[in-house]
Amino acid sequence: MTYFVYFDAYGHAQQVIDENELAAKYQNNPDIFLDAICRLQPDTPMAHTSGHVGTLSFDNENELNDYLESLGDEITGFYGCRSESRPYNF
C-alpha cells in the first residue's frame, strides 16, 4: 500500500494518510493534501508553506509504523552519547 506522509520543515513526520484517504479527501493529489495541512489560515498563499509530502510504499501498516518509529534514531544515538560525539580540534 502507498502512504503519504507530511514531514514538517524539521523533517518530523506529522501526519500519515493512505492512498484511499488521499483519493477520498484530497482528489488523489498530494499537493492538495500538503496545502490542507500547511495552511494556517484560508488565505495563506501556497508559496509560504513549509515541509513536504513523502510517498512511501510498504506491504502493511506494521512496516510503516516500524519505519516511522525508527526515524531520528541516528540523532538520538549521537546526542545520547551512544556513539562518538566529542568535538575534534585539528
DSSP file with accessible surface (Angstrom, degrees, kcal/mol):
  #  RESIDUE AA STRUCTURE BP1 BP2  ACC     N-H-->O    O-->H-N    N-H-->O    O-->H-N    TCO  KAPPA ALPHA  PHI   PSI    X-CA   Y-CA   Z-CA
    1    1 A M              0   0   76      0, 0.0    57,-2.2     0, 0.0     2,-0.4   0.000 360.0 360.0 360.0 147.3    0.0    0.0    0.0
    2    2 A T  E     -A   57   0A  38     55,-0.2    17,-1.6    57,-0.1     2,-0.3  -0.790 360.0-166.7 -96.8 134.3    1.2    3.5   -0.7
    3    3 A Y  E     -AB  56  18A  16     53,-3.7    53,-2.9    -2,-0.4     2,-0.5  -0.917  12.8-146.5-120.5 148.0    1.2    6.0    2.1
    4    4 A F  E     -AB  55  17A  19     13,-3.3    13,-2.3    -2,-0.3     2,-0.5  -0.967  18.2-167.9-116.4 120.8    1.6    9.8    2.0
    5    5 A V  E     -AB  54  16A   0     49,-2.8    49,-3.3    -2,-0.5     2,-0.6  -0.941  14.5-143.8-116.3 125.4    3.5   11.3    4.9
    6    6 A Y  E     -AB  53  15A  20      9,-3.0     8,-3.2    -2,-0.5     9,-1.1  -0.789  17.7-166.3 -86.7 120.4    3.6   15.0    5.7
    7    7 A F  E     -AB  52  13A  18     45,-3.2    45,-2.4    -2,-0.6     6,-0.2  -0.934  14.9-134.2-105.1 129.8    7.1   15.9    7.0
    8    8 A D    >   -     0   0   29      4,-2.5     3,-2.1    -2,-0.5    43,-0.2  -0.050  39.8 -82.7 -72.7-177.1    7.4   19.4    8.7
    9    9 A A  T 3  S+     0   0   65      1,-0.3    42,-0.1     2,-0.1    -1,-0.1   0.726 131.5  53.5 -62.6 -20.7   10.2   21.8    8.0
   10   10 A Y  T 3  S-     0   0  195      2,-0.1    -1,-0.3     0, 0.0    -2,-0.0   0.388 120.4-106.4 -93.8   0.5   12.4   19.9   10.5
   11   11 A G  S <  S+     0   0   42     -3,-2.1     2,-0.4     1,-0.3    -2,-0.1   0.619  72.2 141.9  86.4  12.5   11.8   16.5    8.9
   12   12 A H        -     0   0  108      1,-0.0    -4,-2.5    60,-0.0     2,-0.4  -0.746  56.5-118.8 -89.0 133.1    9.5   15.1   11.5
   13   13 A A  E     +B    7   0A  37     -2,-0.4    -6,-0.2    -6,-0.2     3,-0.1  -0.554  40.2 167.4 -69.9 123.4    6.6   13.0   10.3
   14   14 A Q  E     +     0   0A 113     -8,-3.2     2,-0.3    -2,-0.4    -1,-0.2   0.732  58.9  13.6-110.8 -34.1    3.4   14.8   11.4
   15   15 A Q  E     -B    6   0A  75     -9,-1.1    -9,-3.0     2,-0.0     2,-0.4  -0.989  57.8-163.8-150.4 140.2    0.5   13.2    9.5
   16   16 A V  E     +B    5   0A  50     -2,-0.3     2,-0.3   -11,-0.2   -11,-0.2  -0.979  10.8 172.1-126.2 134.0    0.1   10.0    7.5
   17   17 A I  E     -B    4   0A   3    -13,-2.3   -13,-3.3    -2,-0.4     2,-0.2  -0.955  24.4-128.6-132.9 156.2   -2.7    9.0    5.1
   18   18 A D  E  >  -B    3   0A  46     -2,-0.3     4,-2.2   -15,-0.2   -15,-0.2  -0.467  35.7 -95.8 -96.8 176.0   -3.0    6.1    2.8
   19   19 A E  H  > S+     0   0   73    -17,-1.6     4,-2.0     1,-0.2     5,-0.1   0.824 122.8  55.4 -62.9 -29.7   -3.8    6.1   -0.9
   20   20 A N  H  > S+     0   0  102      2,-0.2     4,-2.4     1,-0.2    -1,-0.2   0.915 109.3  45.6 -69.3 -42.8   -7.5    5.5   -0.2
   21   21 A E  H  >>S+     0   0   57      2,-0.2     4,-2.9     1,-0.2     5,-0.6   0.884 110.2  54.9 -67.9 -36.6   -7.8    8.5    2.1
   22   22 A L  H  X5S+     0   0    1     -4,-2.2     6,-2.0     1,-0.2     4,-1.8   0.932 111.8  44.5 -61.0 -42.4   -5.9   10.7   -0.4
   23   23 A A  H  X5S+     0   0   52     -4,-2.0     4,-0.5     4,-0.2    -2,-0.2   0.912 117.9  43.8 -68.2 -40.6   -8.4    9.7   -3.1
   24   24 A A  H  <5S+     0   0   88     -4,-2.4    -2,-0.2    -5,-0.1    -1,-0.2   0.901 129.1  21.2 -74.2 -41.3  -11.4   10.3   -0.9
   25   25 A K  H  <5S+     0   0  135     -4,-2.9    -3,-0.2    -5,-0.2    -2,-0.2   0.735 130.7  34.6-100.9 -27.9  -10.4   13.5    0.8
   26   26 A Y  H ><<S-     0   0   35     -4,-1.8     3,-1.9    -5,-0.6     6,-0.3   0.025 102.6-107.5-125.6  26.8   -7.8   15.2   -1.4
   27   27 A Q  T 3< S-     0   0  155     -4,-0.5    -4,-0.2     1,-0.3    -3,-0.1   0.802  70.8 -70.9  55.8  29.4   -8.8   14.3   -5.0
   28   28 A N  T 3  S+     0   0  107     -6,-2.0    -1,-0.3     1,-0.2    -5,-0.2   0.807 105.6 126.2  59.4  33.8   -5.9   11.9   -5.2
   29   29 A N    X>  -     0   0   58     -3,-1.9     4,-1.7    -7,-0.5     3,-0.7  -0.941  50.5-160.6-127.6 111.4   -3.5   14.9   -5.3
   30   30 A P  H 3> S+     0   0   44      0, 0.0     4,-2.8     0, 0.0     5,-0.2   0.809  93.5  61.4 -60.3 -29.1   -0.6   15.1   -2.8
   31   31 A D  H 3> S+     0   0  109      2,-0.2     4,-2.6     1,-0.2     5,-0.1   0.884 103.2  48.9 -65.8 -36.9   -0.3   18.9   -3.4
   32   32 A I  H <> S+     0   0   53     -3,-0.7     4,-2.5    -6,-0.3    -1,-0.2   0.906 111.2  50.7 -68.3 -38.6   -3.9   19.4   -2.2
   33   33 A F  H  X S+     0   0    0     -4,-1.7     4,-2.3    -7,-0.2     5,-0.2   0.952 111.8  47.2 -61.0 -48.0   -3.0   17.3    0.9
   34   34 A L  H  X S+     0   0   21     -4,-2.8     4,-2.7     1,-0.2     5,-0.2   0.931 112.0  50.5 -59.5 -45.0    0.1   19.4    1.5
   35   35 A D  H  X S+     0   0   43     -4,-2.6     4,-1.7     1,-0.2    -1,-0.2   0.919 110.8  48.6 -60.4 -43.9   -1.9   22.6    1.0
   36   36 A A  H  < S+     0   0   54     -4,-2.5    -1,-0.2     1,-0.2    -2,-0.2   0.881 115.3  44.4 -66.0 -37.2   -4.6   21.5    3.5
   37   37 A I  H  < S+     0   0   44     -4,-2.3    -2,-0.2    -5,-0.2    -1,-0.2   0.902 117.1  43.3 -73.8 -41.1   -2.0   20.5    6.2
   38   38 A C  H  < S+     0   0   17     -4,-2.7     2,-0.4    -5,-0.2    -2,-0.2   0.723  84.7 103.6 -83.5 -22.1    0.2   23.6    5.8
   39   39 A R     <  -     0   0   83     -4,-1.7     7,-0.0    -5,-0.2    10,-0.0  -0.471  40.8-179.1 -70.4 120.5   -2.4   26.3    5.7
   40   40 A L  S    S+     0   0  159     -2,-0.4    -1,-0.2     1,-0.3    -4,-0.0   0.809  78.2  16.8 -82.2 -35.1   -2.7   28.2    8.9
   41   41 A Q  S >  S-     0   0  119     -3,-0.1     3,-2.0     1,-0.1    -1,-0.3  -0.972  85.0-112.0-135.8 152.1   -5.4   30.4    7.6
   42   42 A P  T 3  S+     0   0  119      0, 0.0    -1,-0.1     0, 0.0    -3,-0.0   0.791 115.1  49.4 -58.7 -26.7   -7.6   30.0    4.5
   43   43 A D  T 3  S+     0   0  127      2,-0.1    -4,-0.0    -3,-0.0     0, 0.0   0.349  78.2 122.9 -97.8   9.5   -6.0   32.9    2.6
   44   44 A T    <   -     0   0   29     -3,-2.0     2,-0.1     1,-0.1     5,-0.0  -0.542  66.0-120.6 -69.4 127.2   -2.3   31.9    3.2
   45   45 A P    >   -     0   0   64      0, 0.0     3,-1.7     0, 0.0    -1,-0.1  -0.377  13.4-122.4 -69.9 149.4   -0.6   31.5   -0.2
   46   46 A M  G >  S+     0   0   67      1,-0.3     3,-1.8     2,-0.2    -2,-0.0   0.806 106.8  71.6 -61.1 -28.2    0.9   28.1   -1.1
   47   47 A A  G 3  S+     0   0   93      1,-0.3    -1,-0.3     3,-0.0    -3,-0.0   0.729  92.5  57.8 -63.2 -18.5    4.3   29.7   -1.5
   48   48 A H  G <  S+     0   0  143     -3,-1.7    -1,-0.3     2,-0.1    -2,-0.2   0.234  80.9 114.4 -98.8  15.2    4.6   30.2    2.3
   49   49 A T    <   -     0   0   38     -3,-1.8     2,-0.3     2,-0.0   -14,-0.1  -0.479  49.6-155.0 -81.9 155.9    4.1   26.5    3.2
   50   50 A S        +     0   0   66     -2,-0.1     2,-0.1   -12,-0.1   -41,-0.1  -0.936  51.3  32.0-127.7 155.4    6.9   24.6    4.8
   51   51 A G        -     0   0   27     -2,-0.3     2,-0.3   -43,-0.2   -43,-0.2  -0.397  69.1-116.9  94.2-176.7    7.6   20.9    4.8
   52   52 A H  E     -A    7   0A  99    -45,-2.4   -45,-3.2    -2,-0.1     2,-0.5  -0.975  12.6-112.4-155.7 165.8    6.8   18.3    2.2
   53   53 A V  E     -A    6   0A  31     -2,-0.3     2,-0.3   -47,-0.2   -47,-0.2  -0.936  29.7-158.7-107.4 122.5    4.8   15.2    1.5
   54   54 A G  E     -A    5   0A  14    -49,-3.3   -49,-2.8    -2,-0.5     2,-0.6  -0.785  10.2-138.7 -99.0 146.4    6.8   12.0    1.0
   55   55 A T  E     +A    4   0A  88     -2,-0.3     2,-0.4   -51,-0.2   -51,-0.2  -0.926  27.0 178.0-106.2 118.7    5.4    9.0   -0.8
   56   56 A L  E     -A    3   0A  34    -53,-2.9   -53,-3.7    -2,-0.6     2,-0.5  -0.940  15.4-154.8-123.4 144.7    6.2    5.7    0.9
   57   57 A S  E     +A    2   0A  89     -2,-0.4     2,-0.3   -55,-0.2   -55,-0.2  -0.978  20.4 163.2-124.4 125.8    5.3    2.1    0.0
   58   58 A F        -     0   0   35    -57,-2.2     3,-0.1    -2,-0.5    -2,-0.0  -0.950  43.9-124.2-136.1 156.9    5.0   -0.7    2.5
   59   59 A D  S    S-     0   0  138     -2,-0.3     2,-0.3     1,-0.1    -1,-0.1   0.822  92.3  -2.6 -70.2 -32.4    3.4   -4.2    2.4
   60   60 A N  S  > S-     0   0   69    -59,-0.1     4,-1.4     1,-0.1     3,-0.4  -0.953  76.2 -98.2-153.1 172.8    1.4   -3.4    5.6
   61   61 A E  H  > S+     0   0  119     -2,-0.3     4,-2.6     1,-0.2     5,-0.2   0.795 115.4  63.1 -68.9 -27.9    0.8   -0.8    8.2
   62   62 A N  H  > S+     0   0  112      2,-0.2     4,-2.4     1,-0.2    -1,-0.2   0.900 102.4  50.0 -63.9 -40.1    3.2   -2.5   10.7
   63   63 A E  H  > S+     0   0   75     -3,-0.4     4,-2.2     2,-0.2    -1,-0.2   0.900 110.3  50.8 -64.8 -39.0    6.1   -1.9    8.4
   64   64 A L  H  X S+     0   0    4     -4,-1.4     4,-2.7     2,-0.2    -2,-0.2   0.943 110.7  48.5 -61.1 -47.1    5.1    1.7    8.1
   65   65 A N  H  X S+     0   0   59     -4,-2.6     4,-2.4     1,-0.2    -2,-0.2   0.897 109.8  52.0 -62.7 -39.6    4.9    2.1   11.9
   66   66 A D  H  X S+     0   0  102     -4,-2.4     4,-1.4     2,-0.2    -1,-0.2   0.916 111.4  47.8 -61.6 -42.8    8.4    0.4   12.3
   67   67 A Y  H  X S+     0   0   83     -4,-2.2     4,-0.8     2,-0.2     3,-0.4   0.941 112.2  48.2 -62.9 -47.6    9.8    2.9    9.8
   68   68 A L  H >< S+     0   0   40     -4,-2.7     3,-0.6     1,-0.2    -2,-0.2   0.875 110.5  51.9 -64.1 -35.5    8.2    5.9   11.4
   69   69 A E  H 3< S+     0   0  147     -4,-2.4    -1,-0.2     1,-0.2    -2,-0.2   0.800 106.4  55.1 -69.7 -27.0    9.4    4.8   14.9
   70   70 A S  H >< S+     0   0   46     -4,-1.4     3,-1.9    -3,-0.4     4,-0.3   0.641  80.4 111.9 -82.3 -13.3   13.0    4.4   13.5
   71   71 A L  T << S+     0   0   64     -4,-0.8    -3,-0.0    -3,-0.6   -59,-0.0  -0.371  83.2  18.5 -61.9 131.9   13.2    8.0   12.3
   72   72 A G  T 3> S+     0   0   23     -2,-0.1     4,-2.6     3,-0.0    -1,-0.3   0.456  83.2 124.5  88.7   0.6   15.6   10.0   14.3
   73   73 A D  H <> S+     0   0   84     -3,-1.9     4,-2.6     1,-0.2     5,-0.2   0.905  74.4  52.2 -59.6 -39.1   17.5    7.0   15.7
   74   74 A E  H  > S+     0   0  138     -4,-0.3     4,-1.9     2,-0.2    -1,-0.2   0.890 111.1  47.0 -67.6 -33.3   20.8    8.3   14.4
   75   75 A I  H  > S+     0   0   94      2,-0.2     4,-2.6     1,-0.2     5,-0.4   0.938 112.1  49.7 -71.3 -43.7   20.2   11.7   16.1
   76   76 A T  H  X S+     0   0   78     -4,-2.6     4,-2.1     1,-0.2     6,-0.3   0.923 111.9  49.1 -60.6 -43.1   19.2   10.1   19.4
   77   77 A G  H  <>S+     0   0    9     -4,-2.6     5,-2.4    -5,-0.2     6,-0.9   0.908 112.5  47.7 -64.1 -39.5   22.2    7.9   19.3
   78   78 A F  H ><5S+     0   0   81     -4,-1.9     3,-1.2    -5,-0.2     5,-0.3   0.971 119.8  35.6 -68.0 -52.2   24.5   10.8   18.6
   79   79 A Y  H 3<5S+     0   0  171     -4,-2.6    -1,-0.2     1,-0.3    -2,-0.2   0.745 111.2  62.1 -77.5 -20.1   23.2   13.2   21.2
   80   80 A G  T 3<5S-     0   0   48     -4,-2.1    -1,-0.3    -5,-0.4    -2,-0.2   0.329 112.7-118.5 -85.1   8.2   22.6   10.4   23.7
   81   81 A C  T < 5S+     0   0   97     -3,-1.2    -3,-0.2     1,-0.1    -2,-0.1   0.766  78.3 127.1  63.6  27.3   26.3    9.7   23.6
   82   82 A R  S   <S+     0   0  175     -5,-2.4     2,-0.3    -6,-0.3    -4,-0.2   0.542  75.1  31.3 -87.2  -6.4   25.9    6.2   22.3
   83   83 A S  S    S-     0   0   63     -6,-0.9     2,-0.5    -5,-0.3    -2,-0.0  -0.834 112.8 -60.2-138.3 177.5   28.3    7.0   19.5
   84   84 A E        +     0   0  108     -2,-0.3    -2,-0.1     1,-0.2    -3,-0.0  -0.445  64.4 148.4 -64.1 111.5   31.4    9.1   19.0
   85   85 A S        +     0   0   45     -2,-0.5    -1,-0.2    -4,-0.1    -3,-0.0   0.301  24.4 116.2-132.5  10.7   30.1   12.7   19.7
   86   86 A R        -     0   0  157      1,-0.1     2,-0.1    -5,-0.0    -2,-0.0  -0.551  68.5-107.6 -82.7 149.8   33.0   14.6   21.1
   87   87 A P        -     0   0  116      0, 0.0     2,-0.4     0, 0.0    -1,-0.1  -0.403  28.0-142.3 -74.3 149.8   34.4   17.6   19.2
   88   88 A Y        -     0   0  127     -2,-0.1     2,-0.5     2,-0.0     0, 0.0  -0.923   4.2-152.7-112.8 139.3   37.7   17.3   17.5
   89   89 A N              0   0  161     -2,-0.4     0, 0.0     0, 0.0     0, 0.0  -0.957 360.0 360.0-111.9 122.6   40.3   20.1   17.2
   90   90 A F              0   0  232     -2,-0.5    -2,-0.0     0, 0.0     0, 0.0  -0.871 360.0 360.0-113.2 360.0   42.6   19.9   14.3
